[in-house]
Amino acid sequence: MTKTFTRSAIALAAGAGMAALMAGTALADPAVLYDGGGKFDASFNESTFNGAQRFSEETGIGFGEFEITTDAQREQAMRQFAQRGANPILVPGFNWETTIRTVAAEFPDTNFAIIDAVVDLPNVRSIVFKEHEGSYLVGILAAMASETGTIGVVPAFDFALLNAFACGYKQGAKSVNPDIEILDTYIGSGFDAFNNPGGGAEVAQSQLDRGADVIFQVAGGAGQGVLQAVADADKLGIGVDSNQNHLHPGNVLTSMLKRVDVATYNAFKDFEDGNWTNEIITLGVAEEGVGPAFDEHNEALITDEMRAAVDEATAKITSGEIVVHDFRTDNSCPV
């Protein structure tokens, strides 16, 4: 039977710090500390969990996990896992960057991995994605599916990584229809926007009111509000990070997959097999790290012409014939 040590229920005791970790944990078990939004956010965190769970099911090795409820828990939780011997410790999300810089330096014999940030320490694996490339491909689909000539994108807030998604999406859409109108509206002004599905629904509705008939959400847990509003209006949404096509079959055109599950699985498996490296790993279209999701839930929405357009663009991005501009290189989008 698969052995999984769950620490999600560990609470912070008032005035006493974090409660002791579950007794009996085997040394060197890996651990995941999820970002805000919860483990089952149907997005980034859940994809991380799926990768860890796949590793556990295949190997019989348990993994620790913890869901933060406040930013104040980050450093304390990571330090507790390191003290208990968890190895490696993986965290999804750029919000963990400051914490991992501090704690990894304190535990040089423990290996750490962070997704979506680069931390230049000798015991840290940094995993980043070319989100702009995958977003370019879903932008192609959005433009081809739109009947109004207006589409939208909803990032959680003004942040370079989220803007990279939006910019790639715009470039892909414009490659199909240079005259298409693309609405770009933030939900909030900070990290808490990821946890605001109501705000996501409101922003999506504002774009729908302006004629958008395809909306790409780049908002973590708040994105569920975007997809719900779009489905209620019987228009098309685009999911992000994990495959969200099943959330509203017939109203989710596709999802921009970001294979966080694969990155997590590979990190744990590399450590178990003695192949761990502390380096920067970059996953794009060529590495099959990003791209649109096709399955039984959206097959009726994707025409042969749309699939052919994505396949052609995929080949050209892989070969270098198409170079998708990354917003993060100069904080600009050339569309």
Secondary structure as a PSIPRED ss2 file (coil, helix, strand):
# PSIPRED VFORMAT (PSIPRED V4.0)

   1 M C   1.000  0.000  0.000
   2 T C   1.000  0.000  0.000
   3 K C   1.000  0.000  0.000
   4 T C   1.000  0.000  0.000
   5 F C   1.000  0.000  0.000
   6 T C   1.000  0.000  0.000
   7 R C   1.000  0.000  0.000
   8 S C   1.000  0.000  0.000
   9 A C   1.000  0.000  0.000
  10 I C   1.000  0.000  0.000
  11 A C   1.000  0.000  0.000
  12 L E   0.000  0.000  1.000
  13 A E   0.000  0.000  1.000
  14 A C   1.000  0.000  0.000
  15 G C   1.000  0.000  0.000
  16 A C   1.000  0.000  0.000
  17 G E   0.000  0.000  1.000
  18 M E   0.000  0.000  1.000
  19 A C   1.000  0.000  0.000
  20 A C   1.000  0.000  0.000
  21 L C   1.000  0.000  0.000
  22 M C   1.000  0.000  0.000
  23 A C   1.000  0.000  0.000
  24 G C   1.000  0.000  0.000
  25 T C   1.000  0.000  0.000
  26 A C   1.000  0.000  0.000
  27 L C   1.000  0.000  0.000
  28 A C   1.000  0.000  0.000
  29 D C   1.000  0.000  0.000
  30 P C   1.000  0.000  0.000
  31 A E   0.000  0.000  1.000
  32 V E   0.000  0.000  1.000
  33 L E   0.000  0.000  1.000
  34 Y E   0.000  0.000  1.000
  35 D C   1.000  0.000  0.000
  36 G C   1.000  0.000  0.000
  37 G C   1.000  0.000  0.000
  38 G C   1.000  0.000  0.000
  39 K C   1.000  0.000  0.000
  40 F C   1.000  0.000  0.000
  41 D C   1.000  0.000  0.000
  42 A C   1.000  0.000  0.000
  43 S C   1.000  0.000  0.000
  44 F H   0.000  1.000  0.000
  45 N H   0.000  1.000  0.000
  46 E H   0.000  1.000  0.000
  47 S H   0.000  1.000  0.000
  48 T H   0.000  1.000  0.000
  49 F H   0.000  1.000  0.000
  50 N H   0.000  1.000  0.000
  51 G H   0.000  1.000  0.000
  52 A H   0.000  1.000  0.000
  53 Q H   0.000  1.000  0.000
  54 R H   0.000  1.000  0.000
  55 F H   0.000  1.000  0.000
  56 S H   0.000  1.000  0.000
  57 E H   0.000  1.000  0.000
  58 E H   0.000  1.000  0.000
  59 T H   0.000  1.000  0.000
  60 G C   1.000  0.000  0.000
  61 I C   1.000  0.000  0.000
  62 G C   1.000  0.000  0.000
  63 F C   1.000  0.000  0.000
  64 G E   0.000  0.000  1.000
  65 E E   0.000  0.000  1.000
  66 F E   0.000  0.000  1.000
  67 E E   0.000  0.000  1.000
  68 I C   1.000  0.000  0.000
  69 T C   1.000  0.000  0.000
  70 T C   1.000  0.000  0.000
  71 D C   1.000  0.000  0.000
  72 A C   1.000  0.000  0.000
  73 Q H   0.000  1.000  0.000
  74 R H   0.000  1.000  0.000
  75 E H   0.000  1.000  0.000
  76 Q H   0.000  1.000  0.000
  77 A H   0.000  1.000  0.000
  78 M H   0.000  1.000  0.000
  79 R H   0.000  1.000  0.000
  80 Q H   0.000  1.000  0.000
  81 F H   0.000  1.000  0.000
  82 A H   0.000  1.000  0.000
  83 Q H   0.000  1.000  0.000
  84 R C   1.000  0.000  0.000
  85 G C   1.000  0.000  0.000
  86 A C   1.000  0.000  0.000
  87 N C   1.000  0.000  0.000
  88 P C   1.000  0.000  0.000
  89 I E   0.000  0.000  1.000
  90 L E   0.000  0.000  1.000
  91 V E   0.000  0.000  1.000
  92 P E   0.000  0.000  1.000
  93 G C   1.000  0.000  0.000
  94 F H   0.000  1.000  0.000
  95 N H   0.000  1.000  0.000
  96 W H   0.000  1.000  0.000
  97 E H   0.000  1.000  0.000
  98 T H   0.000  1.000  0.000
  99 T H   0.000  1.000  0.000
 100 I H   0.000  1.000  0.000
 101 R H   0.000  1.000  0.000
 102 T H   0.000  1.000  0.000
 103 V H   0.000  1.000  0.000
 104 A H   0.000  1.000  0.000
 105 A H   0.000  1.000  0.000
 106 E H   0.000  1.000  0.000
 107 F C   1.000  0.000  0.000
 108 P C   1.000  0.000  0.000
 109 D C   1.000  0.000  0.000
 110 T C   1.000  0.000  0.000
 111 N C   1.000  0.000  0.000
 112 F E   0.000  0.000  1.000
 113 A E   0.000  0.000  1.000
 114 I E   0.000  0.000  1.000
 115 I E   0.000  0.000  1.000
 116 D C   1.000  0.000  0.000
 117 A C   1.000  0.000  0.000
 118 V C   1.000  0.000  0.000
 119 V C   1.000  0.000  0.000
 120 D C   1.000  0.000  0.000
 121 L C   1.000  0.000  0.000
 122 P C   1.000  0.000  0.000
 123 N C   1.000  0.000  0.000
 124 V E   0.000  0.000  1.000
 125 R E   0.000  0.000  1.000
 126 S E   0.000  0.000  1.000
 127 I E   0.000  0.000  1.000
 128 V E   0.000  0.000  1.000
 129 F E   0.000  0.000  1.000
 130 K C   1.000  0.000  0.000
 131 E H   0.000  1.000  0.000
 132 H H   0.000  1.000  0.000
 133 E H   0.000  1.000  0.000
 134 G H   0.000  1.000  0.000
 135 S H   0.000  1.000  0.000
 136 Y H   0.000  1.000  0.000
 137 L H   0.000  1.000  0.000
 138 V H   0.000  1.000  0.000
 139 G H   0.000  1.000  0.000
 140 I H   0.000  1.000  0.000
 141 L H   0.000  1.000  0.000
 142 A H   0.000  1.000  0.000
 143 A H   0.000  1.000  0.000
 144 M H   0.000  1.000  0.000
 145 A H   0.000  1.000  0.000
 146 S C   1.000  0.000  0.000
 147 E C   1.000  0.000  0.000
 148 T C   1.000  0.000  0.000
 149 G C   1.000  0.000  0.000
 150 T E   0.000  0.000  1.000
 151 I E   0.000  0.000  1.000
 152 G E   0.000  0.000  1.000
 153 V E   0.000  0.000  1.000
 154 V E   0.000  0.000  1.000
 155 P E   0.000  0.000  1.000
 156 A C   1.000  0.000  0.000
 157 F C   1.000  0.000  0.000
 158 D C   1.000  0.000  0.000
 159 F C   1.000  0.000  0.000
 160 A H   0.000  1.000  0.000
 161 L H   0.000  1.000  0.000
 162 L H   0.000  1.000  0.000
 163 N H   0.000  1.000  0.000
 164 A H   0.000  1.000  0.000
 165 F H   0.000  1.000  0.000
 166 A H   0.000  1.000  0.000
 167 C H   0.000  1.000  0.000
 168 G H   0.000  1.000  0.000
 169 Y H   0.000  1.000  0.000
 170 K H   0.000  1.000  0.000
 171 Q H   0.000  1.000  0.000
 172 G H   0.000  1.000  0.000
 173 A H   0.000  1.000  0.000
 174 K H   0.000  1.000  0.000
 175 S H   0.000  1.000  0.000
 176 V H   0.000  1.000  0.000
 177 N C   1.000  0.000  0.000
 178 P C   1.000  0.000  0.000
 179 D C   1.000  0.000  0.000
 180 I C   1.000  0.000  0.000
 181 E E   0.000  0.000  1.000
 182 I E   0.000  0.000  1.000
 183 L E   0.000  0.000  1.000
 184 D E   0.000  0.000  1.000
 185 T C   1.000  0.000  0.000
 186 Y C   1.000  0.000  0.000
 187 I C   1.000  0.000  0.000
 188 G C   1.000  0.000  0.000
 189 S C   1.000  0.000  0.000
 190 G C   1.000  0.000  0.000
 191 F H   0.000  1.000  0.000
 192 D H   0.000  1.000  0.000
 193 A H   0.000  1.000  0.000
 194 F H   0.000  1.000  0.000
 195 N H   0.000  1.000  0.000
 196 N C   1.000  0.000  0.000
 197 P H   0.000  1.000  0.000
 198 G H   0.000  1.000  0.000
 199 G H   0.000  1.000  0.000
 200 G H   0.000  1.000  0.000
 201 A H   0.000  1.000  0.000
 202 E H   0.000  1.000  0.000
 203 V H   0.000  1.000  0.000
 204 A H   0.000  1.000  0.000
 205 Q H   0.000  1.000  0.000
 206 S H   0.000  1.000  0.000
 207 Q H   0.000  1.000  0.000
 208 L H   0.000  1.000  0.000
 209 D H   0.000  1.000  0.000
 210 R C   1.000  0.000  0.000
 211 G C   1.000  0.000  0.000
 212 A C   1.000  0.000  0.000
 213 D C   1.000  0.000  0.000
 214 V E   0.000  0.000  1.000
 215 I E   0.000  0.000  1.000
 216 F E   0.000  0.000  1.000
 217 Q E   0.000  0.000  1.000
 218 V E   0.000  0.000  1.000
 219 A C   1.000  0.000  0.000
 220 G H   0.000  1.000  0.000
 221 G H   0.000  1.000  0.000
 222 A H   0.000  1.000  0.000
 223 G H   0.000  1.000  0.000
 224 Q H   0.000  1.000  0.000
 225 G H   0.000  1.000  0.000
 226 V H   0.000  1.000  0.000
 227 L H   0.000  1.000  0.000
 228 Q H   0.000  1.000  0.000
 229 A H   0.000  1.000  0.000
 230 V H   0.000  1.000  0.000
 231 A H   0.000  1.000  0.000
 232 D H   0.000  1.000  0.000
 233 A C   1.000  0.000  0.000
 234 D C   1.000  0.000  0.000
 235 K C   1.000  0.000  0.000
 236 L E   0.000  0.000  1.000
 237 G E   0.000  0.000  1.000
 238 I E   0.000  0.000  1.000
 239 G E   0.000  0.000  1.000
 240 V E   0.000  0.000  1.000
 241 D E   0.000  0.000  1.000
 242 S C   1.000  0.000  0.000
 243 N C   1.000  0.000  0.000
 244 Q C   1.000  0.000  0.000
 245 N H   0.000  1.000  0.000
 246 H H   0.000  1.000  0.000
 247 L H   0.000  1.000  0.000
 248 H C   1.000  0.000  0.000
 249 P C   1.000  0.000  0.000
 250 G C   1.000  0.000  0.000
 251 N C   1.000  0.000  0.000
 252 V E   0.000  0.000  1.000
 253 L E   0.000  0.000  1.000
 254 T E   0.000  0.000  1.000
 255 S E   0.000  0.000  1.000
 256 M E   0.000  0.000  1.000
 257 L E   0.000  0.000  1.000
 258 K E   0.000  0.000  1.000
 259 R C   1.000  0.000  0.000
 260 V H   0.000  1.000  0.000
 261 D H   0.000  1.000  0.000
 262 V H   0.000  1.000  0.000
 263 A H   0.000  1.000  0.000
 264 T H   0.000  1.000  0.000
 265 Y H   0.000  1.000  0.000
 266 N H   0.000  1.000  0.000
 267 A H   0.000  1.000  0.000
 268 F H   0.000  1.000  0.000
 269 K H   0.000  1.000  0.000
 270 D H   0.000  1.000  0.000
 271 F H   0.000  1.000  0.000
 272 E H   0.000  1.000  0.000
 273 D C   1.000  0.000  0.000
 274 G C   1.000  0.000  0.000
 275 N C   1.000  0.000  0.000
 276 W C   1.000  0.000  0.000
 277 T C   1.000  0.000  0.000
 278 N C   1.000  0.000  0.000
 279 E C   1.000  0.000  0.000
 280 I E   0.000  0.000  1.000
 281 I E   0.000  0.000  1.000
 282 T E   0.000  0.000  1.000
 283 L E   0.000  0.000  1.000
 284 G C   1.000  0.000  0.000
 285 V C   1.000  0.000  0.000
 286 A C   1.000  0.000  0.000
 287 E C   1.000  0.000  0.000
 288 E C   1.000  0.000  0.000
 289 G C   1.000  0.000  0.000
 290 V E   0.000  0.000  1.000
 291 G E   0.000  0.000  1.000
 292 P E   0.000  0.000  1.000
 293 A C   1.000  0.000  0.000
 294 F C   1.000  0.000  0.000
 295 D C   1.000  0.000  0.000
 296 E C   1.000  0.000  0.000
 297 H C   1.000  0.000  0.000
 298 N C   1.000  0.000  0.000
 299 E C   1.000  0.000  0.000
 300 A C   1.000  0.000  0.000
 301 L C   1.000  0.000  0.000
 302 I C   1.000  0.000  0.000
 303 T C   1.000  0.000  0.000
 304 D H   0.000  1.000  0.000
 305 E H   0.000  1.000  0.000
 306 M H   0.000  1.000  0.000
 307 R H   0.000  1.000  0.000
 308 A H   0.000  1.000  0.000
 309 A H   0.000  1.000  0.000
 310 V H   0.000  1.000  0.000
 311 D H   0.000  1.000  0.000
 312 E H   0.000  1.000  0.000
 313 A H   0.000  1.000  0.000
 314 T H   0.000  1.000  0.000
 315 A H   0.000  1.000  0.000
 316 K H   0.000  1.000  0.000
 317 I H   0.000  1.000  0.000
 318 T H   0.000  1.000  0.000
 319 S H   0.000  1.000  0.000
 320 G C   1.000  0.000  0.000
 321 E C   1.000  0.000  0.000
 322 I C   1.000  0.000  0.000
 323 V C   1.000  0.000  0.000
 324 V C   1.000  0.000  0.000
 325 H C   1.000  0.000  0.000
 326 D C   1.000  0.000  0.000
 327 F H   0.000  1.000  0.000
 328 R H   0.000  1.000  0.000
 329 T H   0.000  1.000  0.000
 330 D C   1.000  0.000  0.000
 331 N C   1.000  0.000  0.000
 332 S C   1.000  0.000  0.000
 333 C C   1.000  0.000  0.000
 334 P C   1.000  0.000  0.000
 335 V C   1.000  0.000  0.000
